[in-house]
């Protein structure tokens, strides 16, 4: 019997139960990304040493691209659960009359979680092969308490769970958090069917929606304002929140969209914007420290420390200057699975985690993410942020204020200046050479530095993205380096 069990299920009650069952059995659940490519999935299975998988017969038939093992290695839950009806009934009754501590003792659930492995998640592989992120019981419980105390939801509040369980936000925020805090949870297997999700929100009077900007954009089409009337809190993460999207959502539904931040390695939440408290008396006489600031990802969660280092020298610097973000706290992971070298690259001897993101903290404690180190190019000695370049393109290209996923900037090797920028775009138009020259003039007129202007344009049918909605950096780079779309 191996220590880990694979789970291949969408967000659903059975997916939640499968995770609880594995933990209660003293093993580690490994929610696998069934949308990833075969090579990445096979790598994750091999790294985790999996030989048993919890799934459903209908899911096996539906997701045929998944490298399914022989049937003897699969536990099909819709076949197993009916055989356990008597046991389920007994334990249901016992759960109503016995205290949790006694139930845990009868079931043999260990009281010594601590630094033992609680779950194993694999990074999405946006810029490389998947890495196994080991999260301990202390990591998960610490993070749930950190953001749970900040959200301060009432017992009658409910959460919409539609993010994948293999995604760190889906795993912690819409699985362990509602279970531990005793909140109602409404599951739906995909975040893409927004009309159905809106119906569930209205029917169950859901109060909290967790989404990514990519998924949130779908609500602007075909969803009525009344359907989201019960929502108290809308939080996005995983990618930058465009101002135009936030404004459009608030105009249509009357709900402020707040941005949070986190990484799989931080369990995942480290920062979150929250609604401002109501002013007390005369607002001028009794100022209130703000709880959100647009453009930032919010203030740090309790018990989390931050420091900054210079991107080139790695020397410590003021947190108010742009630098590499480091975190330390109970929610910081202890290392990558069977990969001491990668672990040593991001964790120092004192437990500080190097995020690889570039940012700064303002005087009120709000963190601003200015880009990912892997999404910077060093051109003629200058660090050029890809996301900032992307943000500078919509207006010159006539798109208005929002940057939809119609462009992506990546860096490729360049003999003269070390690196050059390449723009992938779904836009169609005239000859490529002429358009890139026109774009250069427009950007220079707007004060964009010449080194920040793409040297080449490649048209693609669609910009590669991951299941989480994040840009698939790895595949974008492949296209840019090849010089033509695949």
C-alpha positions as CSV (number, residue, x, y, z in Angstrom):
1,X,0.0,0.0,0.0
2,X,1.6,3.3,-1.2
3,X,1.2,6.5,0.9
4,X,-0.5,8.5,-1.8
5,X,-3.8,8.1,-3.7
6,X,-4.6,9.7,-7.0
7,X,-7.9,11.5,-7.4
8,X,-9.2,12.3,-10.9
9,X,-12.5,14.1,-10.4
10,X,-14.0,17.5,-11.2
11,X,-15.2,19.9,-8.4
12,X,-18.1,17.9,-6.9
13,X,-19.4,16.5,-3.6
14,X,-17.9,13.1,-4.5
15,X,-14.6,14.9,-5.2
16,X,-14.7,16.5,-1.7
17,X,-15.6,13.1,-0.1
18,X,-12.8,11.4,-1.9
19,X,-10.3,13.9,-0.5
20,X,-11.7,13.5,3.0
21,X,-11.7,9.7,2.8
22,X,-8.0,9.6,1.7
23,X,-6.9,11.9,4.5
24,X,-9.0,10.0,7.1
25,X,-7.3,6.8,5.9
26,X,-3.9,8.3,6.8
27,X,-2.8,8.8,3.2
28,X,-2.1,11.8,0.9
29,X,-4.6,12.9,-1.7
30,X,-3.1,13.8,-5.1
31,X,-5.7,15.7,-7.2
32,X,-4.4,15.3,-10.8
33,X,-4.8,17.8,-13.6
34,X,-6.8,16.0,-16.2
35,X,-6.6,18.9,-18.6
36,X,-2.8,18.8,-18.8
37,X,-0.9,17.1,-21.6
38,X,-0.2,13.4,-21.5
39,X,3.6,14.0,-20.8
40,X,2.9,16.3,-17.8
41,X,0.3,14.0,-16.3
42,X,2.5,10.9,-16.7
43,X,5.3,12.8,-15.1
44,X,3.1,13.8,-12.1
45,X,1.9,10.2,-11.7
46,X,5.4,8.9,-11.7
47,X,6.8,11.5,-9.3
48,X,4.0,10.8,-6.8
49,X,4.4,7.1,-7.1
50,X,0.7,6.5,-7.6
51,X,-0.8,3.0,-8.1
52,X,-4.4,3.6,-7.1
53,X,-6.8,6.2,-8.4
54,X,-10.3,7.3,-7.2
55,X,-12.5,8.4,-10.1
56,X,-15.9,7.7,-11.7
57,X,-16.8,5.5,-14.6
58,X,-18.5,8.3,-16.5
59,X,-15.4,10.5,-16.0
60,X,-13.1,7.7,-17.4
61,X,-15.3,7.6,-20.6
62,X,-15.4,11.4,-20.9
63,X,-11.8,12.2,-20.4
64,X,-10.2,9.8,-22.9
65,X,-7.0,11.9,-23.3
66,X,-6.0,11.1,-19.7
67,X,-3.4,8.3,-19.4
68,X,-5.7,6.0,-17.5
69,X,-4.0,3.0,-15.8
70,X,-5.4,-0.6,-16.0
71,X,-8.9,-1.0,-14.5
72,X,-7.5,-2.9,-11.6
73,X,-5.8,0.3,-10.4
74,X,-9.0,2.3,-10.6
75,X,-11.6,2.7,-7.8
76,X,-14.8,3.7,-9.5
77,X,-16.8,5.4,-6.8
78,X,-20.3,5.1,-8.3
79,X,-19.8,1.3,-8.1
80,X,-18.2,1.3,-4.7
81,X,-20.5,3.7,-2.8
82,X,-23.7,1.6,-3.2
83,X,-22.0,-1.4,-1.6
84,X,-21.3,0.7,1.5
85,X,-24.9,1.9,2.2
86,X,-25.2,0.1,5.6
87,X,-21.8,1.4,6.8
88,X,-22.6,4.9,5.6
89,X,-25.9,4.8,7.5
90,X,-24.2,3.6,10.7
91,X,-21.5,6.3,10.5
92,X,-24.1,9.0,9.7
93,X,-26.0,8.2,12.9
94,X,-22.8,8.0,15.0
95,X,-21.7,11.4,13.6
96,X,-24.9,12.9,15.0
97,X,-24.5,11.6,18.5
98,X,-20.7,11.3,19.1
99,X,-18.2,14.2,19.5
100,X,-15.7,14.6,16.8
101,X,-12.8,13.7,19.0
102,X,-14.3,10.3,19.8
103,X,-15.1,9.7,16.2
104,X,-11.5,10.5,15.2
105,X,-10.3,8.0,17.9
106,X,-12.6,5.2,16.7
107,X,-11.5,5.8,13.1
108,X,-7.8,5.9,14.1
109,X,-7.2,9.3,12.7
110,X,-3.9,10.6,13.9
111,X,-3.8,13.7,16.1
112,X,-0.2,14.4,15.0
113,X,-0.5,16.2,11.7
114,X,1.9,19.0,11.9
115,X,4.6,18.8,9.3
116,X,3.4,15.6,7.8
117,X,2.3,15.6,4.2
118,X,-1.4,16.5,3.9
119,X,-1.8,17.0,0.1
120,X,0.4,17.0,-3.0
121,X,-0.3,19.4,-5.8
122,X,1.5,19.8,-9.1
123,X,2.2,23.2,-10.5
124,X,0.4,24.0,-13.7
125,X,3.6,24.0,-15.7
126,X,3.1,27.5,-17.2
127,X,6.8,27.9,-17.6
128,X,8.2,24.4,-17.2
129,X,7.5,20.8,-16.3
130,X,5.2,20.2,-13.3
131,X,6.7,20.4,-9.9
132,X,5.3,18.5,-6.9
133,X,4.4,20.9,-4.1
134,X,4.2,19.1,-0.8
135,X,1.7,20.9,1.6
136,X,1.7,19.8,5.2
137,X,-1.2,19.8,7.6
138,X,0.3,22.9,9.2
139,X,0.4,24.6,5.8
140,X,-3.2,24.0,5.1
141,X,-4.6,24.7,8.5
142,X,-2.4,27.8,8.8
143,X,-3.6,29.2,5.5
144,X,-7.3,28.4,6.2
145,X,-7.1,30.2,9.5
146,X,-5.2,33.1,8.0
147,X,-7.7,34.0,5.3
148,X,-10.7,32.6,7.2
149,X,-10.2,35.2,9.9
150,X,-9.8,37.9,7.4
151,X,-12.9,37.0,5.4
152,X,-14.9,36.6,8.7
153,X,-17.9,34.9,7.0
154,X,-21.1,34.1,8.9
155,X,-22.2,30.5,9.5
156,X,-25.0,31.0,7.0
157,X,-22.8,32.2,4.2
158,X,-22.1,29.9,1.3
159,X,-19.3,29.4,-1.3
160,X,-19.5,28.5,-5.0
161,X,-17.0,25.7,-5.7
162,X,-16.2,25.4,-9.4
163,X,-12.4,25.8,-9.6
164,X,-10.6,22.5,-10.3
165,X,-9.5,20.6,-7.2
166,X,-6.0,20.2,-8.7
167,X,-5.8,24.0,-8.6
168,X,-4.4,25.3,-5.3
169,X,-7.3,27.8,-4.9
170,X,-9.8,25.1,-5.6
171,X,-8.2,22.7,-3.2
172,X,-7.7,25.0,-0.2
173,X,-10.3,27.8,-0.6
174,X,-13.3,25.7,-2.0
175,X,-12.6,22.4,-0.3
176,X,-10.7,22.6,3.1
177,X,-11.8,26.1,4.1
178,X,-15.6,25.5,4.0
179,X,-15.2,22.1,5.6
180,X,-13.1,23.4,8.5
181,X,-15.2,26.6,9.0
182,X,-18.5,24.8,8.6
183,X,-19.7,26.9,5.6
184,X,-22.2,25.7,3.0
185,X,-20.6,24.7,-0.3
186,X,-22.3,24.4,-3.7
187,X,-20.3,22.5,-6.3
188,X,-20.4,22.6,-10.0
189,X,-17.9,20.6,-12.2
190,X,-16.7,23.5,-14.4
191,X,-16.2,27.2,-14.1
192,X,-17.0,27.7,-17.8
193,X,-20.8,27.2,-17.8
194,X,-21.5,30.6,-16.3
195,X,-25.3,30.5,-17.1
196,X,-25.7,27.4,-15.0
197,X,-23.5,28.8,-12.3
198,X,-25.6,31.9,-12.2
199,X,-28.7,29.8,-11.7
200,X,-27.1,28.0,-8.8
201,X,-26.0,31.3,-7.2
202,X,-29.6,32.5,-7.4
203,X,-31.2,29.2,-6.3
204,X,-28.9,28.7,-3.3
205,X,-28.3,32.4,-2.4
206,X,-24.6,31.9,-2.6
207,X,-22.6,34.8,-1.0
208,X,-19.0,34.2,-2.0
209,X,-17.6,33.7,-5.5
210,X,-14.0,32.8,-6.1
211,X,-12.9,33.0,-9.8
212,X,-10.2,34.0,-12.2
213,X,-10.5,37.1,-14.4
214,X,-10.8,34.7,-17.4
215,X,-13.7,32.9,-16.0
216,X,-15.3,36.1,-14.5
217,X,-15.5,37.6,-18.0
218,X,-18.1,35.0,-19.0
219,X,-20.6,36.4,-16.6
220,X,-20.9,39.6,-18.6
221,X,-22.8,37.7,-21.3
222,X,-26.2,36.2,-20.8
223,X,-26.3,36.6,-17.0
224,X,-28.9,38.8,-15.3
225,X,-28.2,41.2,-12.5
226,X,-30.8,39.6,-10.3
227,X,-29.1,36.2,-10.5
228,X,-26.1,37.5,-8.6
229,X,-28.0,39.6,-6.0
230,X,-27.0,37.4,-3.1
231,X,-23.3,37.7,-3.7
232,X,-21.4,39.6,-0.9
233,X,-17.9,39.0,-2.0
234,X,-16.2,38.4,-5.4
235,X,-12.5,37.6,-5.3
236,X,-10.2,36.8,-8.2
237,X,-6.8,35.4,-8.4
238,X,-4.3,33.5,-10.6
239,X,-3.9,36.4,-13.0
240,X,-4.0,40.2,-13.0
241,X,-7.4,41.7,-12.8
242,X,-8.0,44.2,-15.6
243,X,-9.6,47.5,-14.5
244,X,-12.0,47.5,-17.4
245,X,-13.3,44.0,-16.4
246,X,-13.7,45.0,-12.8
247,X,-15.6,48.2,-13.8
248,X,-17.8,46.3,-16.3
249,X,-18.7,43.7,-13.7
250,X,-19.5,46.3,-11.0
251,X,-21.6,48.3,-13.5
252,X,-23.6,45.3,-14.6
253,X,-24.1,43.5,-11.2
254,X,-23.4,46.1,-8.6
255,X,-20.6,43.9,-7.1
256,X,-17.1,45.1,-6.5
257,X,-14.4,42.7,-7.7
258,X,-11.5,42.3,-5.4
259,X,-8.1,40.8,-6.3
260,X,-6.1,38.4,-4.2
261,X,-2.8,36.7,-4.7
262,X,-1.1,33.5,-3.9
263,X,0.9,30.6,-5.2
264,X,0.7,26.8,-4.9
265,X,3.8,27.1,-2.6
266,X,2.0,29.4,-0.3
267,X,-1.0,27.0,0.2
268,X,-2.0,29.3,-1.7
269,X,-3.4,32.6,-0.3
270,X,-0.9,35.3,0.9
271,X,-2.8,38.5,0.1
272,X,-6.4,39.6,-0.5
273,X,-8.3,42.9,-0.9
274,X,-11.5,43.1,1.1
275,X,-14.5,45.5,1.1
276,X,-13.8,48.7,3.0
277,X,-15.5,48.9,6.4
278,X,-18.3,51.3,6.8
279,X,-17.1,54.7,8.1
280,X,-17.8,55.5,11.7
281,X,-19.5,58.9,12.2
282,X,-17.8,61.7,10.3
283,X,-15.4,60.0,7.8
284,X,-13.1,63.0,7.8
285,X,-12.9,63.1,11.6
286,X,-12.6,59.3,12.0
287,X,-10.6,58.0,9.0
288,X,-10.6,54.3,8.4
289,X,-7.5,52.5,7.0
290,X,-8.7,51.1,3.6
291,X,-9.1,47.4,3.1
292,X,-8.6,47.4,-0.7
293,X,-6.7,49.4,-3.3
294,X,-7.2,48.7,-6.9
295,X,-4.1,47.6,-8.8
296,X,-2.8,45.9,-5.7
297,X,-3.4,42.3,-4.5
298,X,-4.2,43.5,-1.0
299,X,-2.5,43.4,2.3
300,X,-0.7,40.4,3.8
301,X,-2.6,37.8,5.7
302,X,-1.9,37.6,9.5
303,X,1.2,35.7,10.4
304,X,2.9,36.2,7.1
305,X,6.2,38.2,6.7
306,X,7.5,39.7,3.5
307,X,10.9,41.0,2.3
308,X,12.4,42.2,-1.0
309,X,15.7,41.5,-2.7
310,X,17.3,43.1,-5.8
311,X,16.5,41.1,-8.9
312,X,20.2,41.1,-10.1
313,X,22.3,41.2,-6.9
314,X,19.8,39.4,-4.5
315,X,20.8,41.9,-1.9
316,X,18.1,42.9,0.7
317,X,16.3,46.2,0.0
318,X,13.3,48.3,1.1
319,X,10.0,46.6,0.7
320,X,8.8,49.8,-0.9
321,X,11.2,49.3,-3.9
322,X,10.5,46.9,-6.7
323,X,12.2,43.6,-6.1
324,X,11.9,39.9,-5.8
325,X,9.1,39.0,-3.2
326,X,10.0,36.6,-0.4
327,X,7.5,35.2,2.1
328,X,7.8,33.4,5.5
329,X,4.9,32.0,7.5
330,X,3.0,28.9,8.5
331,X,1.5,28.6,5.0
332,X,4.9,28.3,3.2
333,X,5.6,24.9,1.8
334,X,8.6,22.9,2.9
335,X,9.9,21.9,-0.5
336,X,9.3,20.2,-3.8
337,X,8.7,16.5,-4.0
338,X,12.0,14.6,-4.4
339,X,13.7,17.7,-5.7
340,X,16.2,19.2,-3.2
341,X,17.9,21.3,-5.9
342,X,14.7,23.1,-6.9
343,X,13.7,23.4,-3.3
344,X,17.1,25.0,-2.4
345,X,16.6,27.5,-5.3
346,X,13.5,28.9,-3.7
347,X,13.9,28.2,0.1
348,X,16.7,29.6,2.2
349,X,17.9,28.1,5.5
350,X,15.6,30.3,7.5
351,X,12.4,29.2,5.7
352,X,12.0,32.3,3.5
353,X,10.4,31.4,0.1
354,X,11.5,33.2,-3.0
355,X,8.4,33.6,-5.1
356,X,10.0,34.6,-8.4
357,X,7.5,37.5,-8.7
358,X,8.5,41.1,-8.8
359,X,6.6,43.6,-6.7
360,X,6.6,46.3,-4.0
361,X,4.6,47.2,-0.9
362,X,3.1,50.7,-0.5
363,X,3.1,52.7,2.7
364,X,-0.3,51.2,3.8
365,X,0.9,47.6,3.3
366,X,-0.7,46.9,0.0
367,X,1.3,44.6,-2.3
368,X,1.6,45.4,-6.0
369,X,2.7,42.6,-8.3
370,X,4.7,44.0,-11.2
371,X,5.4,40.8,-13.0
372,X,6.9,37.4,-12.8
373,X,10.7,37.1,-13.1
374,X,10.2,34.5,-15.8
375,X,8.1,37.1,-17.6
376,X,10.9,39.6,-17.8
377,X,13.4,39.9,-20.6
378,X,16.8,41.4,-20.1
379,X,17.3,43.5,-23.2
380,X,20.6,45.5,-23.5
381,X,21.0,45.2,-19.7
382,X,17.5,46.5,-18.9
383,X,14.8,44.4,-17.3
384,X,11.6,44.6,-19.5
385,X,8.4,43.4,-17.9
386,X,6.2,41.4,-20.4
387,X,2.9,42.1,-18.6
388,X,3.6,45.9,-18.5
389,X,4.2,45.8,-22.3
390,X,1.0,43.8,-22.8
391,X,-0.9,46.5,-20.8
392,X,0.5,49.2,-23.0
393,X,-0.8,47.6,-26.3
394,X,-4.6,47.8,-26.2
395,X,-5.1,51.5,-26.7
396,X,-2.6,51.8,-29.6
397,X,-4.3,48.9,-31.2
398,X,-7.7,50.4,-30.7
399,X,-9.1,48.0,-28.1
400,X,-10.1,50.5,-25.5
401,X,-9.0,50.0,-21.9
402,X,-9.1,46.2,-21.4
403,X,-6.5,43.7,-22.5
404,X,-8.4,40.5,-23.4
405,X,-6.4,37.4,-24.1
406,X,-5.7,38.4,-27.7
407,X,-2.0,39.1,-27.2
408,X,1.0,37.6,-25.3
409,X,4.5,39.0,-25.1
410,X,7.4,36.5,-24.8
411,X,11.2,36.8,-25.0
412,X,13.4,35.0,-27.4
413,X,17.3,35.0,-27.7
414,X,18.7,37.8,-29.7
415,X,22.4,38.1,-30.8
416,X,22.6,41.8,-30.5
417,X,20.8,42.6,-27.3
418,X,20.6,39.3,-25.5
419,X,16.8,39.0,-25.9
420,X,14.0,40.4,-28.1
421,X,10.3,40.7,-27.6
422,X,7.9,38.8,-29.7
423,X,4.1,39.5,-29.8
424,X,1.7,36.6,-30.3
425,X,-1.7,37.9,-31.4
426,X,-5.0,36.6,-32.6
427,X,-5.7,39.8,-34.6
428,X,-5.8,39.7,-38.3
429,X,-4.7,42.5,-40.6
430,X,-2.3,43.7,-43.2
431,X,1.3,42.7,-43.9
432,X,3.1,41.8,-40.7
433,X,6.2,44.0,-41.3
434,X,4.1,47.1,-42.0
435,X,2.0,46.5,-38.9
436,X,4.9,46.1,-36.6
437,X,6.4,49.4,-37.9
438,X,3.1,51.2,-37.4
439,X,2.8,49.8,-33.9
440,X,6.3,50.9,-33.1
441,X,5.5,54.5,-34.1
442,X,2.3,54.5,-32.0
443,X,4.0,53.2,-28.9
444,X,6.9,55.7,-29.2
445,X,4.3,58.5,-29.5
446,X,2.8,57.2,-26.2
447,X,6.1,57.4,-24.5
448,X,6.9,53.6,-24.4
449,X,10.6,53.0,-24.3
450,X,12.0,51.6,-27.6
451,X,13.4,48.5,-25.8
452,X,9.9,47.6,-24.7
453,X,8.5,47.5,-28.3
454,X,8.0,44.0,-29.8
455,X,10.5,43.2,-32.6
456,X,8.3,40.6,-34.3
457,X,4.6,39.8,-34.5
458,X,3.3,36.2,-34.9
459,X,-0.4,35.6,-35.7
460,X,-2.0,32.6,-34.0
461,X,-5.6,31.2,-34.0
462,X,-5.6,31.4,-30.2
463,X,-3.3,32.4,-27.3
464,X,-2.3,29.3,-25.3
465,X,-3.8,29.3,-21.8
466,X,-3.9,26.7,-19.0
467,X,-7.1,25.3,-17.4
468,X,-6.7,27.9,-14.6
469,X,-7.0,30.7,-17.2
470,X,-3.3,31.6,-16.8
471,X,-1.1,32.2,-19.8
472,X,0.6,29.1,-20.9
473,X,4.1,30.6,-21.0
474,X,5.8,27.4,-22.0
475,X,3.8,26.9,-25.2
476,X,3.9,30.6,-26.1
477,X,7.7,30.5,-25.9
478,X,7.7,27.4,-28.2
479,X,5.7,29.3,-30.8
480,X,7.8,32.4,-30.5
481,X,11.1,30.5,-30.8
482,X,9.8,28.5,-33.8
483,X,8.8,31.8,-35.5
484,X,5.5,30.4,-36.7
485,X,2.4,29.0,-35.0
486,X,2.3,25.1,-34.7
